[in-house]
Amino acid sequence: MKQSNNLDTVATAGVLSGPATPRSRMRMKSARRMICNVIVATAFIGVAVSAQAVKAASPKEAEAVAEQAYIYGLQQAIYYGQRWTYTQNDAKDNIVYAGLNQFSWVRKQITPDYPVVTPNATTLYGAGFLDLRTGPIVIEVPEITDRYFSVQIMDQYGIFRMIVGSPFNGTSARKYILVPPTFTGNVPADFPTTEIVQWPTLTAYGVVRMAVETGTDAEIKTINRYQDQVTITPLADWLSNGKKGIAQADRKIVKGDYPIPDGLPEYQFGQVDKQTPEQYFTLLSVILNDPTMPTLKDSLMEADMLKQLEAFNIGKGLRFDWAKLPPEQQTALEKGFKAGFESVRKTMKTNMINMNGWGVVRNDGGFETRWMDRAIIADAAWAAPDKNISHGGAFLFTDADGKPLTGKNKYTLTFDMNDLPPVTQFWSIPIYDANGYFVANEINRYTVNSFMLAAGDLAAQDGKLVIYVQHEKPADPDQAKNWLPAPAEGFRFTARFYGPYAALTNGSYNMPRAEKAQ
């Protein structure tokens, strides 16, 4: 494993403990049952189990700890892998490499040649990782009055601690400063307290979204000009530049220097499906020793998890070596890893809110302790919001009869024009192949959205908006106008609702089913 020169250790909290009440004694008697039942991460709030107890535990109990560790750490593991991709993987074919404190910008509408899972062609993105090891970071955003935009910043636990933009605090030009816990100086007087963000770690992931309404060349150029005016500047450079952000085009790329576990470059793309138990737990050990990614303060639940992981030599100040583990511990980690993977995938489908056949992701926040919710978002749509403040989403995998969607059939989605998806901003319904990628088609249409309806690119008749979802172009010209080309084989939808009303997040909206054409 390659190590950087600044790899330090981080402190962890104490162990969950309490007085021996009758209730706690009862919990101790059922500890084995509780540890094995980890389908829902938040159920694992019981009596702390020490590293020594784990070592002496039965194989099933050790496997349960490993399963819980998978659910606990999946979000952080993907964060680490993505950070390597954006800041360290400077391979020529890596289109998102940007280095530290810079955004990788999508400067045209996303099409099948952009290798991103479940993309959205109704926004142009900018995304990248912030490095706060040398001090605060200043983010500047220009005035944008003609479209939706947002700037959202996430920590390694998937918690968005900064969400700003047109629906949240207006369209004026603004500057924000992220202040790390290690900073001892004074924040410049230029920043109102509403735009000072006390950041809990030394790393962050940022994503900027700007709505694409028509997709014309002129509109894309306008958005590109806005993108060029968004700056990310270390405070020291901001001050020396006359208290102004430095345009990204004028800054050199600074490559990240984080430790690179063996195999990460090979398994990071498609990480969840590719990584092995050895790779995952090796990476988790690196993460727990990364000074830029400290554990949560005062989290008894996390402290309990970390104490148990010490039995496998995973944790602060420990050097994990898979090859040196006893065979029974390797087996426990392998079985627990597999069980955790399967538990997340199963719960992903069974724990969604049913919205007339569409699965609404539960984005209620609380990622500090709701590990299963955190893991599901990480697996299904990493960096999606932890709360429905910005936008919500819904998946559709089956038709009205409960059968998998396939391009061998023809379907319709029928909206009542008096009951369109209730949003303050816009809605978008992209179509993907079974693996979540856009598939090329003859009219270059990969989504239907509210902008298209407003512009007349989609036609409603008799108070209904009927979307024709099929592989071949409809012969009827009216149907062809509302055609959403489907892949030849299996496919799925992942709808987005920007500024959703409650009906779109609690499942009470009557979202149309995919009706198979007769």
RANOR-V120793 format. One record per pair of residues at least 4 apart in sequence whose ideal C-beta (glycine too) atoms are under 7 Angstrom apart, sorted by sequence separation. I is the first residue (numbers start at 1). J is the second residue. D is the distance in Angstrom with one decimal. If there is no record, write none. Layout:
{{I,J,D} {I,J,D}}
This chain:
{{3,7,5.4} {20,24,5.6} {22,26,6.5} {23,27,6.6} {24,28,6.5} {25,29,6.8} {26,30,6.7} {27,31,6.6} {30,34,5.7} {31,35,6.1} {32,36,6.6} {33,37,6.3} {49,53,4.8} {51,55,6.5} {52,56,6.5} {53,57,6.1} {57,61,3.6} {59,63,6.2} {60,64,6.5} {61,65,6.9} {62,66,6.6} {63,67,6.2} {64,68,6.4} {65,69,6.3} {66,70,6.8} {67,71,6.9} {68,72,6.0} {69,73,6.0} {70,74,6.2} {73,77,5.4} {74,78,6.5} {75,79,6.3} {76,80,6.5} {77,81,6.5} {78,82,6.1} {79,83,6.2} {80,84,6.7} {81,85,6.6} {82,86,6.2} {83,87,5.7} {84,88,4.8} {85,89,5.0} {90,94,7.0} {98,102,4.3} {106,110,6.2} {110,114,4.7} {132,136,6.9} {154,158,6.2} {155,159,5.2} {164,168,5.4} {166,170,7.0} {179,183,5.2} {187,191,5.8} {191,195,5.2} {215,219,6.6} {217,221,6.4} {218,222,6.6} {219,223,6.5} {220,224,6.3} {221,225,6.7} {222,226,7.0} {223,227,6.4} {224,228,6.5} {225,229,6.8} {233,237,5.1} {234,238,6.8} {235,239,6.3} {236,240,6.4} {237,241,6.0} {239,243,6.3} {246,250,5.5} {260,264,5.5} {263,267,5.6} {264,268,5.5} {267,271,5.9} {270,274,4.8} {271,275,5.5} {275,279,4.5} {276,280,6.9} {277,281,6.2} {278,282,6.0} {279,283,6.2} {280,284,6.3} {281,285,6.5} {282,286,6.8} {283,287,6.3} {284,288,6.5} {285,289,6.6} {286,290,6.3} {295,299,6.9} {299,303,6.2} {300,304,6.3} {301,305,6.9} {302,306,6.3} {303,307,6.4} {304,308,6.7} {305,309,6.5} {310,314,6.9} {314,318,6.3} {325,329,4.3} {327,331,6.3} {328,332,6.4} {329,333,6.4} {330,334,6.3} {331,335,6.2} {332,336,5.9} {333,337,6.0} {334,338,6.6} {335,339,6.2} {336,340,6.1} {337,341,6.5} {338,342,6.3} {339,343,6.0} {340,344,6.5} {341,345,6.5} {342,346,6.0} {343,347,6.0} {344,348,6.1} {346,350,6.0} {347,351,4.6} {366,370,4.4} {370,374,6.2} {371,375,6.1} {372,376,6.3} {373,377,6.7} {374,378,6.3} {375,379,6.2} {376,380,5.8} {377,381,6.2} {378,382,5.1} {385,389,6.7} {388,392,4.6} {398,402,5.1} {399,403,5.3} {423,427,5.3} {432,436,4.8} {433,437,5.3} {441,445,6.6} {448,452,5.9} {450,454,6.3} {451,455,6.2} {460,464,6.3} {470,474,7.0} {476,480,6.5} {477,481,6.8} {479,483,6.5} {487,491,4.7} {500,504,3.9} {502,506,5.5} {20,25,6.1} {38,43,6.8} {49,54,6.0} {57,62,5.2} {84,89,5.9} {89,94,4.9} {98,103,6.2} {114,119,6.4} {132,137,5.8} {144,149,4.9} {154,159,6.6} {163,168,6.0} {164,169,5.3} {166,171,5.2} {191,196,5.2} {199,204,6.2} {214,219,5.2} {233,238,4.4} {238,243,6.3} {241,246,5.5} {246,251,5.4} {275,280,5.0} {309,314,4.2} {310,315,4.8} {313,318,5.0} {325,330,5.0} {354,359,6.9} {355,360,4.9} {385,390,5.0} {398,403,5.9} {415,420,5.7} {432,437,5.8} {452,457,4.1} {453,458,4.7} {460,465,4.5} {474,479,3.7} {486,491,5.4} {500,505,5.5} {503,508,4.7} {504,509,5.2} {18,24,6.2} {37,43,6.5} {38,44,5.8} {98,104,4.1} {110,116,6.8} {154,160,4.9} {155,161,6.0} {213,219,6.6} {238,244,6.9} {287,293,5.7} {296,302,5.5} {309,315,5.3} {314,320,5.0} {367,373,6.7} {385,391,6.5} {398,404,5.8} {399,405,5.9} {421,427,4.3} {432,438,6.4} {433,439,5.2} {452,458,5.0} {468,474,5.4} {474,480,4.8} {503,509,3.9} {90,97,5.3} {97,104,6.9} {130,137,5.1} {153,160,6.7} {212,219,6.7} {238,245,6.3} {267,274,4.1} {295,302,5.7} {313,320,5.3} {352,359,3.4} {353,360,4.0} {367,374,4.4} {377,384,5.3} {397,404,6.5} {398,405,6.4} {458,465,6.4} {473,480,5.8} {497,504,4.7} {54,62,6.1} {89,97,5.7} {96,104,4.3} {152,160,5.2} {153,161,6.3} {179,187,6.3} {267,275,4.8} {310,318,6.8} {322,330,6.8} {352,360,5.8} {397,405,6.6} {438,446,4.7} {85,94,6.6} {110,119,4.4} {153,162,4.0} {187,196,5.8} {237,246,6.0} {306,315,5.6} {352,361,6.3} {353,362,6.3} {377,386,6.8} {384,393,6.5} {474,483,5.6} {86,96,5.6} {141,151,5.9} {152,162,6.7} {177,187,6.1} {349,359,6.8} {352,362,6.9} {448,458,6.3} {473,483,6.1} {54,65,5.6} {85,96,6.2} {86,97,6.5} {110,121,4.9} {152,163,4.9} {212,223,6.9} {295,306,6.9} {351,362,6.6} {362,373,5.9} {468,479,4.8} {34,46,5.2} {86,98,5.7} {87,99,5.7} {109,121,5.0} {139,151,6.7} {164,176,6.8} {233,245,4.5} {267,279,5.9} {381,393,6.8} {399,411,6.2} {453,465,6.7} {87,100,5.3} {150,163,6.7} {151,164,5.2} {210,223,5.1} {233,246,5.1} {312,325,6.8} {150,164,6.9} {151,165,5.7} {177,191,5.1} {231,245,2.9} {468,482,5.5} {471,485,6.9} {31,46,6.4} {150,165,3.2} {231,246,6.1} {431,446,6.5} {467,482,5.4} {468,483,5.0} {469,484,5.0} {471,486,5.0} {31,47,6.0} {149,165,5.0} {175,191,6.9} {210,226,6.1} {231,247,6.2} {263,279,5.1} {361,377,6.8} {430,446,5.8} {431,447,7.0} {466,482,6.0} {468,484,6.9} {470,486,5.6} {107,124,6.9} {149,166,5.4} {179,196,6.4} {231,248,6.6} {312,329,5.9} {430,447,4.1} {467,484,5.4} {469,486,5.2} {471,488,5.3} {86,104,6.2} {106,124,5.2} {148,166,5.4} {177,195,6.8} {179,197,6.8} {429,447,6.2} {27,46,5.2} {28,47,5.5} {106,125,4.6} {148,167,6.9} {176,195,4.7} {177,196,5.6} {178,197,4.9} {179,198,5.4} {180,199,5.4} {181,200,6.3} {228,247,6.6} {264,283,7.0} {367,386,4.9} {428,447,5.5} {429,448,5.3} {448,467,5.6} {459,478,6.6} {27,47,5.3} {175,195,6.6} {177,197,6.9} {179,199,6.1} {182,202,6.9} {429,449,6.9} {105,126,4.6} {174,195,6.3} {176,197,6.2} {178,199,4.5} {261,282,5.1} {312,333,6.6} {365,386,5.5} {428,449,4.0} {104,126,6.9} {144,166,6.7} {180,202,5.4} {208,230,6.1} {261,283,5.1} {363,385,5.7} {365,387,4.3} {427,449,6.3} {459,481,5.1} {24,47,6.3} {103,126,3.7} {104,127,5.8} {363,386,6.2} {364,387,6.8} {426,449,6.2} {427,450,5.0} {458,481,6.8} {459,482,6.2} {36,60,6.2} {44,68,5.6} {103,127,6.1} {104,128,5.6} {363,387,5.5} {426,450,4.6} {458,482,5.4} {103,128,4.2} {153,178,6.9} {261,286,5.3} {347,372,5.8} {363,388,4.8} {426,451,6.1} {35,61,5.5} {38,64,6.2} {102,128,5.4} {145,171,4.6} {178,204,6.5} {288,314,6.8} {144,171,5.7} {259,286,5.4} {288,315,5.4} {289,316,6.3} {36,64,4.9} {143,171,6.1} {288,316,5.7} {348,376,4.8} {32,61,5.9} {35,64,4.0} {38,67,5.5} {100,129,6.6} {101,130,5.7} {143,172,5.6} {285,314,4.6} {347,376,6.3} {363,392,6.3} {35,65,6.9} {38,68,5.0} {41,71,5.0} {98,128,4.9} {101,131,5.8} {143,173,4.3} {284,314,6.1} {17,48,5.7} {100,131,4.3} {142,173,5.1} {281,312,7.0} {344,375,4.8} {348,379,6.5} {442,473,6.8} {16,48,4.0} {141,173,6.6} {344,376,6.0} {348,380,5.7} {360,392,6.8} {361,393,5.4} {15,48,4.8} {38,71,6.7} {141,174,5.5} {281,314,6.1} {285,318,6.8} {360,394,4.8} {140,175,4.5} {162,197,5.1} {285,320,3.6} {344,379,5.4} {359,394,6.2} {101,137,6.4} {139,175,6.9} {161,197,6.7} {358,394,4.2} {359,395,4.5} {448,484,5.4} {138,175,6.0} {139,176,4.8} {358,395,6.7} {282,320,5.8} {358,396,4.9} {431,469,7.0} {138,177,5.2} {281,320,6.5} {355,394,5.8} {357,396,6.6} {445,484,6.5} {282,322,6.4} {445,485,6.1} {136,177,5.2} {137,178,4.8} {357,398,6.8} {86,128,5.6} {87,129,5.3} {136,178,6.0} {443,485,6.6} {86,129,5.3} {136,179,4.8} {357,400,6.8} {417,460,5.2} {136,180,6.6} {278,322,4.4} {441,485,3.6} {135,180,7.0} {155,200,6.4} {156,201,6.5} {418,463,6.6} {469,514,6.6} {83,129,5.0} {132,178,6.4} {155,201,5.7} {417,463,4.9} {136,183,5.8} {156,203,6.4} {416,463,6.7} {417,464,6.5} {130,178,6.7} {132,180,3.9} {135,183,5.7} {416,464,6.5} {417,465,5.9} {439,487,4.2} {155,204,6.2} {415,464,6.9} {154,204,6.8} {414,464,5.7} {415,465,4.2} {153,204,5.2} {154,205,4.7} {281,333,5.7} {414,466,5.0} {153,206,4.8} {190,243,6.1} {431,484,5.7} {412,466,5.4} {413,467,4.2} {433,487,4.5} {151,206,6.8} {152,207,5.4} {412,467,6.6} {431,486,6.3} {434,489,6.9} {277,333,5.1} {412,468,6.0} {413,469,6.3} {434,490,3.7} {151,208,5.2} {277,334,4.6} {280,337,6.0} {412,469,6.9} {433,490,6.8} {434,491,6.3} {177,235,6.9} {411,469,4.3} {433,491,5.5} {434,492,6.4} {150,209,5.1} {411,470,6.8} {432,491,6.3} {149,209,6.5} {277,337,3.9} {410,470,4.0} {431,491,5.9} {432,492,5.7} {149,210,4.6} {431,493,5.8} {432,494,6.8} {147,210,6.2} {148,211,4.0} {430,493,6.9} {147,211,4.6} {407,471,3.9} {429,493,5.9} {430,494,6.3} {147,213,6.4} {429,495,4.6} {132,199,6.2} {428,495,7.0} {301,369,5.4} {427,495,6.9} {428,496,4.8} {133,202,4.9} {299,368,6.2} {427,496,6.8} {132,202,4.7} {427,497,5.1} {132,203,6.8} {131,203,6.6} {132,204,6.9} {296,368,5.7} {426,498,5.2} {130,203,6.9} {425,498,3.7} {129,203,6.6} {130,204,4.2} {423,497,5.1} {425,499,3.7} {129,204,7.0} {423,498,5.9} {424,499,3.2} {129,205,5.5} {130,206,6.0} {421,497,5.7} {423,499,4.8} {79,156,4.6} {423,500,5.6} {128,206,6.0} {423,501,6.8} {127,206,6.8} {407,486,4.4} {422,501,3.9} {76,156,5.1} {127,207,4.6} {407,487,5.0} {76,157,6.7} {407,488,4.4} {422,503,5.7} {75,157,6.2} {125,207,6.4} {126,208,4.0} {144,226,5.6} {407,489,5.8} {422,504,6.3} {75,158,4.6} {125,208,6.7} {406,489,6.3} {421,504,6.1} {125,209,6.0} {142,226,5.9} {406,490,5.3} {407,491,6.2} {405,490,6.5} {123,209,4.5} {124,210,5.1} {404,490,5.9} {405,491,5.2} {123,210,6.2} {142,229,3.9} {405,492,6.2} {422,509,6.7} {123,211,5.6} {124,212,6.0} {421,509,6.7} {122,211,6.5} {123,212,6.2} {141,230,5.6} {202,291,6.7} {203,292,4.2} {122,212,5.7} {140,230,6.9} {202,292,4.0} {203,293,6.1} {140,231,4.7} {201,292,6.3} {419,510,6.7} {201,293,6.1} {139,232,5.5} {201,294,5.9} {137,232,6.2} {138,233,4.9} {397,492,5.0} {396,492,6.3} {137,234,6.0} {138,235,5.8} {395,492,6.7} {396,493,4.3} {415,512,5.8} {137,235,6.9} {395,493,6.9} {414,512,5.2} {124,223,5.2} {135,234,6.3} {136,235,4.2} {395,494,5.5} {413,512,4.7} {134,234,6.1} {135,235,5.2} {138,238,4.5} {126,227,6.0} {135,236,6.3} {393,494,5.9} {394,495,4.7} {413,514,6.1} {130,232,6.6} {393,495,6.4} {103,206,7.0} {109,212,5.9} {393,496,5.5} {411,514,4.3} {412,515,5.1} {126,230,6.6} {411,515,6.2} {103,208,6.4} {140,245,4.0} {391,496,5.6} {392,497,4.9} {411,516,5.8} {412,517,6.2} {109,215,5.4} {391,497,5.9} {411,517,6.4} {138,245,6.2} {272,379,5.4} {391,498,4.4} {409,516,5.5} {410,517,3.9} {392,500,4.4} {391,500,6.6} {405,514,6.2} {108,220,5.9} {388,500,6.0} {392,504,5.6} {392,505,5.1} {400,513,4.0} {400,514,6.2} {399,514,4.5} {400,515,5.0} {401,516,6.7} {400,516,6.8} {107,224,5.4} {388,505,4.7} {394,511,6.7} {399,516,5.3} {396,514,6.5} {107,227,6.8} {105,227,5.1} {79,205,6.8} {103,230,6.8} {103,232,6.7} {102,232,6.3} {101,232,4.8} {101,234,6.5} {156,293,4.8} {358,495,7.0} {103,248,6.9} {360,505,6.6} {102,248,5.5} {360,507,5.3} {102,251,6.8} {102,253,6.7} {355,507,4.1} {101,254,6.9} {353,506,6.7} {354,507,5.8} {358,511,4.8} {99,253,3.7} {100,254,4.6} {353,507,3.9} {355,509,6.1} {356,510,5.7} {98,253,6.9} {99,254,4.9} {356,511,4.8} {99,255,5.5} {100,256,5.6} {355,511,4.9} {357,513,4.8} {356,513,6.0} {133,292,6.5} {90,255,6.5} {88,255,6.0} {87,255,6.7} {88,256,4.4} {87,256,3.3} {88,258,6.7} {88,260,7.0} {83,256,6.8} {84,258,6.8} {83,258,6.7} {84,260,6.5} {89,265,6.7} {207,383,6.3} {205,383,6.5} {84,264,6.0} {81,264,6.5} {85,268,5.9} {84,268,6.2} {81,268,4.2} {81,271,4.9} {78,271,5.9} {77,280,6.3} {80,283,6.2} {77,283,5.3} {77,284,6.3} {80,287,5.6} {159,367,5.1} {158,367,5.2} {70,280,7.0} {77,287,6.8} {157,367,5.5} {73,284,4.7} {76,287,5.3} {157,368,6.8} {73,287,7.0} {69,284,6.9} {211,426,6.4} {158,374,5.4} {76,293,6.8} {157,374,6.9} {158,377,6.2} {158,378,6.4} {160,385,5.9} {160,386,5.8} {163,389,5.7} {159,386,5.5} {163,390,5.7} {158,386,5.4} {154,383,6.3} {72,305,5.2} {69,305,6.6} {68,305,6.6} {152,390,6.4} {213,451,4.4} {69,309,5.9} {150,390,6.0} {214,455,6.4} {65,308,4.9} {7,259,5.8} {4,257,4.7} {4,258,6.2} {54,308,5.1} {4,259,5.5} {3,259,5.2} {45,301,5.9} {48,304,4.6} {51,307,5.9} {55,311,4.7} {2,259,6.1} {50,307,6.1} {51,308,6.4} {54,311,3.8} {167,424,6.3} {1,259,6.5} {2,260,4.6} {167,425,6.1} {48,307,6.5} {49,308,5.3} {51,310,3.8} {1,261,5.4} {51,311,4.1} {1,262,5.4} {118,381,5.9} {66,332,5.5} {70,336,6.6} {62,329,7.0} {66,333,4.8} {69,336,6.9} {70,337,5.5} {59,328,6.5} {63,332,4.8} {67,336,4.1} {71,340,5.3} {62,332,3.8} {66,336,2.3} {70,340,2.7} {74,344,6.9} {65,336,6.7} {66,337,6.1} {70,341,6.6} {63,335,4.6} {64,336,6.8} {67,339,4.3} {71,343,6.8} {59,332,5.9} {63,336,4.4} {67,340,4.3} {71,344,6.5} {63,339,6.6} {67,343,6.7} {148,425,5.0} {148,426,6.7} {10,289,7.0} {9,289,5.7} {10,291,5.6} {7,289,6.4} {13,295,6.9} {8,291,4.4} {12,295,5.5} {10,294,4.7} {16,300,4.2} {10,295,6.6} {13,298,6.3} {13,299,6.2} {16,303,6.3} {15,303,5.8} {16,304,4.4} {14,303,5.9} {15,304,6.4} {13,303,4.0} {12,303,6.1} {15,307,5.1} {12,306,5.1} {72,371,5.1} {75,374,4.9} {71,371,4.9} {75,375,6.3} {78,378,5.1} {82,382,7.0} {71,372,5.8} {74,375,4.4} {75,378,4.0} {12,316,5.3} {39,343,5.7} {71,375,4.9} {74,378,5.0} {78,382,5.1} {122,426,6.9} {38,343,6.8} {74,379,6.6} {10,316,5.8} {122,428,4.0} {9,316,5.1} {9,317,4.7} {39,347,6.1} {120,428,6.0} {121,430,6.4} {120,430,6.0} {118,432,6.3} {118,436,4.5} {117,436,4.3} {119,438,6.6} {117,437,6.6} {112,437,6.8} {121,446,5.2} {122,447,6.1} {112,438,4.3} {121,447,5.1} {42,369,5.7} {111,438,6.4} {112,439,6.0} {122,449,5.0} {42,370,5.3} {110,438,7.0} {112,440,4.7} {41,370,6.3} {122,451,6.9} {41,371,3.1} {41,372,3.7} {40,372,5.3} {167,499,5.5} {111,444,6.8} {148,498,6.4} {118,494,5.0} {120,496,5.8}}
